[in-house]
Amino acid sequence: MLPRLRTPLVAVGSVLLVAALAVVPGAVAVAATPSPTPTSDDAPHYEIATDITFAPFEFQDTSGEFVGIDMDLLAAIAEHEGFTYTLRPLGFNAAIQAVQANQVDGMTAGMTITDEREKVFDFSDPYFESGIQMAVAESNDTVTSYEDLAGQSVAVKTGTEGAAFAESIEDEYGFTTVTFDDSASMYDEVRTGNSVAVFDDYPVLAYGITQGNGLKTVTPKEVGGSYGFAVNQGQNPELLADFNEGLAALRADGTYDQILERYLGEQAAPEDTSFFSLLVTTMPVLLGGLKLTVILTIASLAIAIVLGLIFGFFRVSHSQVLRGIGVAYVDVFRGTPLLVQAFFIYFGIPAVLDITISAIAAGIITLGLNAGAYMAEIIRGGIESVDKGQMEAARSLGLSYKTSMRRVVLPQAVRTMTPSFINQFVITLKDTSILSVIGIAELTQTGKIIIARNLESFNMWLIVGAMYFVIIMLLTKLSNRLEKRIAR
């Protein structure tokens, strides 16, 4: 049985746990956008996944709302057909996995209908006919055709039709592809000269050029595929039927054409992207991302402290079984990447057990389990740093093992553990950025979403970096004061 601890470490854990329980329930709304459609209480409700960096089909406007061709079509179809939905802005690759794992009911993300995808998804009627174009930096006058790409690097986005087209001709024209997860990074790759060209869907390129992405198109549009709304194969036929019926109605009454004109017509003007304008217009959204970052950190550390205490004592136990369990836990979660753990918990476990886990819950569990392994080692190292003679002296005075640990060893170990504990707090706060892969709109992901709209990578990352710097410096100052107080 583990000793009952009355130490600053437990006190901190208790505070974190209370804070986490107080704030986590309200956090879910940050990562999911409910449908505004006013319908009856018995209307069907769906979870819909989408990309977040694919303007003009889906992106976030200056007020923080998700807009774009896909978003407006979905909202109009839902209103026409009388269903509601919750939007899950996951990113393209994560959205595909969420549909396959039945974490969501469907996805709309500029998804091209292909023979391979039709083997695992059921698609709606096509709602947009796409095509591929090549673009280069505005200052580049040497690359004007595919033949000029020989021996060069070309940027593409993971899972897109542009990437598939580039890969289909790269051997013929002798270039290599460099893959990115979002359009803004792909454009930056070309703008900085690391790659000479980019292949992308022509409406996405056209929108980016109007927003000042620094590129120009140099080839005619290649015939492309069709975009469709997707559900897992054999699942949600009612949702697919509603989408098709609503789409047909929007085409008939002219709403469809109005939506396309809104984002591809002349009225799609660039926004003011000066530094101070960005600072003012994006700060409310960024503060929301920062709030979620802090919530994830507090909640996961509350779990990590509990796990660290349990497995830390297992690691120094006299029982070989308990020591083995402690070693196995630490080795697994320290020996695998946090990204893999996040995917396994959010996509793998629900697919096997046929359950649903929210992105927030999966993120907290992932960070808690990962940080708990490091906490266990911190606690083990702190206990083992105390001279063994301290325990022997306490036992020789007639104190039990538990009392000796609680009264003699742990108070000394806490002084050693405190700096490492605070350092783990900072590391966990920064690790929250990895959870963007499962669609959690923490601070880093919020920055990515804004960049997808305005393509101002340098200024936005400067602002995001400054926010991280401020909060980490505050935590560092707090830890220094706490460390001095404990030392006294």
C-alpha positions in Angstrom: 0.0 0.0 0.0 1.4 3.4 -0.9 2.2 5.9 1.8 -0.1 8.7 2.4 1.6 11.9 1.3 1.4 15.4 2.8 3.9 17.2 0.6 3.8 20.2 -1.7 3.8 17.9 -4.7 0.4 16.5 -3.7 -0.9 19.9 -2.8 0.0 21.1 -6.3 -1.7 18.0 -7.8 -4.8 18.6 -5.8 -5.0 22.2 -7.0 -4.5 21.2 -10.7 -7.1 18.5 -10.4 -9.7 20.8 -9.0 -8.9 23.4 -11.7 -9.1 20.8 -14.4 -12.5 19.6 -13.3 -13.7 23.1 -13.1 -12.7 24.1 -16.7 -12.6 21.0 -18.9 -16.4 20.6 -19.4 -16.6 24.0 -21.2 -13.6 23.3 -23.4 -15.3 21.0 -25.9 -17.0 23.9 -27.7 -13.6 25.3 -28.7 -12.9 22.3 -30.9 -16.4 21.8 -32.3 -18.8 24.3 -34.0 -22.5 23.6 -33.6 -24.9 24.1 -36.5 -26.9 27.3 -36.3 -29.7 25.7 -38.1 -33.0 26.2 -36.2 -35.0 22.9 -36.4 -37.3 20.9 -34.3 -36.0 18.9 -31.3 -36.4 15.6 -33.0 -34.4 16.6 -36.1 -31.5 14.3 -36.9 -28.1 15.5 -35.6 -24.7 14.6 -37.2 -21.0 15.0 -36.4 -19.3 16.4 -39.6 -15.5 16.5 -40.0 -13.7 19.0 -42.2 -10.4 20.3 -43.1 -9.3 23.7 -41.6 -6.7 25.0 -44.0 -8.2 24.7 -47.5 -9.5 28.1 -48.4 -11.8 28.9 -50.2 -13.6 25.7 -49.4 -13.1 25.7 -45.6 -11.3 28.3 -43.4 -11.9 30.5 -40.4 -12.9 34.2 -40.9 -11.9 37.1 -38.8 -14.7 36.5 -36.3 -13.6 32.9 -35.7 -16.4 31.3 -37.7 -15.7 28.5 -40.2 -16.7 29.6 -43.7 -16.0 28.7 -47.3 -17.7 26.9 -50.2 -18.0 23.6 -48.3 -19.1 25.3 -45.1 -21.8 27.4 -46.7 -23.1 24.6 -48.8 -23.3 22.3 -45.7 -25.2 25.0 -43.7 -27.6 25.7 -46.6 -28.3 22.0 -47.2 -28.8 21.4 -43.4 -31.3 24.2 -43.3 -33.1 23.0 -46.4 -33.3 19.3 -45.3 -34.0 20.0 -41.6 -31.0 18.4 -39.8 -28.5 19.8 -37.4 -24.8 19.1 -37.2 -21.7 19.7 -35.1 -18.6 20.7 -37.1 -15.3 19.0 -36.2 -12.4 21.0 -37.8 -9.8 18.2 -37.7 -7.7 18.6 -40.8 -7.9 16.5 -43.9 -5.9 13.4 -42.9 -7.4 13.3 -39.4 -10.9 13.8 -40.8 -10.5 10.8 -43.1 -9.4 8.6 -40.1 -12.3 10.0 -38.0 -14.8 8.9 -40.6 -13.3 5.4 -40.9 -13.2 5.0 -37.1 -16.9 6.2 -36.9 -15.8 9.1 -34.7 -17.9 11.3 -37.0 -20.8 10.7 -39.4 -19.4 12.3 -42.5 -16.8 14.8 -43.9 -16.8 17.7 -46.3 -13.2 18.8 -47.1 -12.8 19.4 -50.8 -12.4 15.6 -51.1 -11.8 14.3 -54.6 -13.9 11.2 -55.5 -11.5 8.5 -56.7 -11.8 4.8 -57.3 -9.5 4.0 -54.3 -11.6 6.1 -51.9 -14.9 4.6 -53.2 -13.7 1.3 -51.8 -13.9 2.7 -48.2 -16.3 5.6 -48.5 -19.7 6.3 -49.9 -19.8 9.7 -51.8 -22.6 12.1 -52.5 -23.2 13.5 -56.0 -20.3 15.7 -57.1 -20.7 19.3 -55.9 -17.6 20.8 -57.5 -15.6 20.0 -60.6 -11.9 20.7 -59.8 -8.7 20.8 -61.8 -4.9 21.1 -61.2 -2.6 24.0 -61.9 1.1 24.6 -61.4 2.3 27.9 -59.8 5.7 29.4 -59.2 7.0 32.4 -57.3 6.0 35.8 -58.8 9.7 36.6 -59.4 10.4 33.3 -61.2 10.6 33.7 -64.9 12.6 30.5 -65.7 9.9 27.9 -64.9 7.0 28.1 -67.4 6.3 24.5 -68.2 6.6 20.9 -66.8 9.9 20.5 -68.8 11.5 23.2 -66.7 11.1 21.2 -63.5 13.9 18.6 -64.3 16.1 18.2 -61.3 14.0 20.5 -59.1 11.8 20.1 -56.0 8.0 20.6 -56.2 5.8 21.3 -53.2 2.4 19.4 -52.7 -0.1 18.9 -50.0 -0.7 15.5 -48.4 -3.7 13.6 -49.8 -4.7 16.2 -52.4 -5.4 15.8 -56.1 -2.5 18.1 -56.7 -0.2 15.7 -54.9 -1.5 12.7 -56.9 -1.1 14.5 -60.2 2.5 15.6 -59.3 3.4 12.1 -58.4 2.0 10.7 -61.6 4.3 12.9 -63.8 7.4 13.3 -61.6 9.3 10.4 -63.3 8.4 11.7 -66.7 9.7 15.2 -66.0 12.4 14.4 -63.6 11.4 16.3 -60.4 10.9 15.3 -56.8 8.0 16.2 -54.6 8.1 17.6 -51.0 4.9 17.0 -49.0 3.2 19.4 -46.6 0.1 19.1 -44.4 -1.3 22.6 -45.2 -1.5 25.0 -48.1 0.3 27.9 -46.3 3.4 25.9 -45.6 3.4 24.6 -49.2 3.2 28.1 -50.6 6.0 29.3 -48.2 8.2 26.5 -49.5 7.9 27.9 -53.0 8.0 31.6 -52.0 11.3 31.0 -50.1 12.9 29.2 -53.0 13.3 25.8 -51.4 11.0 24.4 -54.1 10.4 25.9 -57.5 6.8 25.1 -58.1 3.6 23.9 -56.5 0.7 21.8 -57.8 -2.7 22.6 -56.2 -6.4 22.7 -57.0 -7.0 25.7 -59.2 -9.7 27.4 -57.0 -7.4 27.1 -54.0 -4.5 28.6 -55.9 -6.7 31.3 -57.3 -7.9 32.3 -53.9 -4.4 32.2 -52.5 -3.2 34.5 -55.2 -6.0 37.0 -54.5 -4.8 37.0 -50.9 -1.3 37.8 -51.8 0.5 34.4 -51.5 3.3 35.6 -53.7 2.7 33.0 -56.5 1.5 33.0 -60.1 0.1 30.3 -62.3 2.1 29.4 -65.4 0.3 26.4 -66.9 -3.3 25.7 -68.1 -5.7 23.9 -65.8 -5.4 20.2 -66.0 -8.7 18.3 -66.0 -9.3 17.2 -62.5 -11.7 15.2 -60.4 -14.9 16.0 -58.6 -15.4 16.9 -54.9 -17.9 14.9 -52.9 -19.4 14.7 -49.4 -18.2 11.4 -47.8 -19.5 8.9 -45.2 -18.0 5.6 -44.1 -19.0 2.9 -46.4 -22.4 1.4 -45.5 -23.0 4.1 -42.8 -25.4 7.0 -42.6 -27.3 6.6 -45.9 -29.9 9.1 -44.6 -27.3 11.8 -44.3 -26.0 11.1 -47.8 -29.5 11.2 -49.2 -30.3 14.5 -47.4 -27.1 16.0 -48.8 -27.9 15.0 -52.4 -31.5 16.3 -52.1 -30.3 19.5 -50.6 -27.6 20.0 -53.2 -30.0 19.5 -56.0 -32.4 22.1 -54.5 -29.6 24.6 -54.1 -28.5 24.2 -57.7 -32.1 24.7 -58.8 -32.9 27.9 -56.9 -29.5 29.6 -57.6 -28.1 29.4 -54.1 -25.3 27.2 -55.2 -24.1 29.7 -57.8 -24.3 32.5 -55.2 -22.0 30.6 -52.9 -19.4 30.0 -55.6 -19.5 33.6 -56.6 -19.0 34.7 -52.9 -15.6 33.0 -52.8 -14.4 32.7 -56.4 -15.8 35.9 -57.8 -14.5 39.5 -57.8 -15.9 40.1 -54.3 -13.3 37.7 -52.8 -11.0 40.6 -51.9 -7.9 40.3 -49.7 -8.1 41.4 -46.0 -5.8 43.9 -44.3 -2.7 41.8 -43.2 -0.5 44.5 -41.7 1.1 43.4 -38.4 -1.0 45.6 -36.1 -4.2 44.8 -38.0 -3.5 41.1 -37.6 -2.7 41.6 -34.0 -6.1 43.3 -33.3 -8.3 41.1 -35.5 -6.8 37.7 -34.5 -6.1 38.3 -30.8 -9.6 37.2 -29.6 -9.3 33.9 -31.5 -5.7 33.4 -30.3 -6.6 34.0 -26.7 -9.3 31.3 -27.1 -6.5 28.9 -28.4 -4.3 30.0 -25.5 -7.1 29.3 -23.0 -7.5 25.8 -24.4 -3.7 25.2 -24.2 -3.7 26.1 -20.5 -6.8 23.9 -19.9 -5.1 20.9 -21.6 -2.0 21.5 -19.6 -3.7 21.7 -16.2 -6.0 18.8 -16.8 -3.3 16.5 -18.1 -0.8 17.4 -15.4 -3.5 16.6 -12.8 -3.7 13.1 -14.2 0.1 13.0 -14.6 0.8 13.7 -11.0 -1.5 10.9 -9.8 0.0 8.5 -12.3 3.5 9.7 -11.4 3.0 9.1 -7.7 1.6 5.6 -8.3 4.2 4.4 -10.8 7.0 6.3 -9.1 6.5 4.4 -5.9 6.1 1.2 -8.0 9.6 1.9 -9.4 11.2 2.0 -5.9 9.0 -0.8 -4.4 10.5 -3.9 -2.9 8.1 -6.0 -5.0 9.5 -7.2 -8.3 6.0 -7.3 -9.8 5.3 -3.7 -8.9 8.7 -2.6 -10.1 8.1 -4.5 -13.4 4.7 -2.7 -13.9 6.3 0.6 -13.2 9.2 0.0 -15.7 6.8 -1.2 -18.4 4.6 1.9 -18.1 7.5 4.3 -18.2 9.2 2.5 -21.1 6.1 2.4 -23.2 5.1 6.0 -22.9 8.7 7.4 -22.9 9.7 5.1 -25.8 6.9 6.0 -28.3 6.3 9.4 -29.9 3.5 11.5 -28.4 2.1 11.9 -31.9 1.6 8.1 -32.3 0.1 8.0 -28.8 -2.5 10.7 -29.8 -3.4 8.8 -33.0 -3.7 5.5 -31.2 -5.9 6.8 -28.4 -8.2 9.0 -30.6 -8.5 6.7 -33.7 -7.1 3.3 -32.8 -8.9 2.5 -29.6 -12.4 3.7 -30.8 -12.1 1.7 -34.0 -11.3 -1.5 -32.1 -13.8 -1.0 -29.2 -16.5 0.7 -31.3 -16.7 3.7 -29.0 -16.5 7.4 -29.4 -13.9 9.6 -27.6 -14.0 13.4 -27.9 -10.8 15.1 -29.2 -10.5 17.0 -25.9 -10.7 13.8 -23.8 -8.3 12.0 -26.0 -5.9 14.9 -25.8 -6.0 15.1 -22.1 -5.6 11.3 -21.7 -2.6 11.3 -24.1 -0.8 14.1 -22.4 -1.6 12.8 -19.0 -0.3 9.3 -19.7 2.8 10.7 -21.4 3.6 13.2 -18.8 2.8 10.7 -16.1 5.7 8.5 -17.3 8.1 11.4 -16.9 6.6 12.3 -13.5 7.2 8.7 -12.3 10.9 9.0 -13.2 11.1 12.4 -11.5 9.6 11.0 -8.3 11.8 7.8 -8.5 14.9 10.0 -9.0 13.9 12.3 -6.1 13.5 9.4 -3.7 16.6 7.7 -4.7 18.6 11.0 -4.4 18.0 10.9 -0.6 20.8 9.1 1.2 19.8 5.6 2.2 21.1 6.3 5.7 18.1 8.6 6.2 15.7 5.7 5.8 17.9 3.4 7.9 18.2 6.0 10.7 14.4 6.5 10.8 13.7 2.7 10.9 16.3 2.3 13.7 14.3 4.8 15.7 11.2 2.6 15.5 9.4 4.4 12.7 7.5 2.2 10.2 8.4 2.2 6.5 5.4 4.4 5.5 6.1 6.9 8.3 9.8 7.0 7.5 9.0 7.7 3.8 6.4 10.3 4.6 8.2 12.1 7.4 11.9 11.7 6.5 12.6 10.8 2.9 9.9 12.6 0.9 10.4 16.1 2.5 14.0 15.9 1.3 13.1 14.4 -2.1 10.6 17.2 -2.8 13.4 19.8 -2.8 15.1 17.8 -5.6 11.9 17.1 -7.5 10.5 20.6 -7.6 12.7 22.0 -10.5 12.0 19.0 -12.6 8.3 19.1 -11.9 8.1 22.7 -13.0 10.2 21.9 -16.1 7.7 19.1 -16.9 4.9 21.6 -16.6 6.5 23.8 -19.3 7.2 20.8 -21.5 3.6 19.6 -21.3 2.4 23.1 -22.2 4.5 23.0 -25.3 3.5 19.4 -26.1 -0.2 20.5 -26.4 0.7 21.8 -29.9 1.1 18.2 -31.1 -2.6 17.6 -30.4 -3.5 19.8 -33.4 -3.2 16.6 -35.4 -6.5 15.4 -33.8 -8.3 18.7 -34.4 -7.9 20.4 -31.1 -7.8 24.1 -31.7 -5.1 25.0 -29.1 -2.8 28.0 -29.7 -0.6 26.5 -32.4 -3.5 25.1 -34.3 -5.3 28.4 -34.0 -2.3 30.1 -35.7 -2.4 27.5 -38.5 -6.1 28.1 -39.1 -5.6 31.9 -39.3 -2.6 31.5 -41.7 -4.8 29.3 -43.9 -7.0 32.4 -44.4 -4.5 35.2 -44.8 -1.3 33.3 -45.7 0.7 35.6 -43.4 3.1 33.0 -41.9 5.8 35.2 -40.6 3.7 37.7 -38.7 1.3 35.1 -37.3 4.1 32.8 -36.1 5.8 35.8 -34.5 2.6 36.6 -32.6 2.0 33.0 -31.6 5.6 32.6 -30.5 5.4 35.8 -28.4 2.3 34.4 -26.6 4.1 31.2 -25.8 7.1 33.1 -24.6 5.1 35.3 -22.2 3.2 32.4 -20.6 6.3 30.2 -20.3 8.3 33.1 -18.8 5.5 33.7 -16.2 5.6 30.0 -15.3 9.3 30.1 -15.0 9.2 33.1 -12.6 6.5 31.3 -10.6 8.6 28.2 -10.4 11.6 30.0 -9.2 9.7 31.6 -6.4 8.1 28.3 -5.4 11.6 26.6 -5.5 13.0 29.3 -3.1 10.1 29.0 -0.7 10.5 25.2 -0.6 14.2 25.5 0.0 13.6 27.8 3.0 
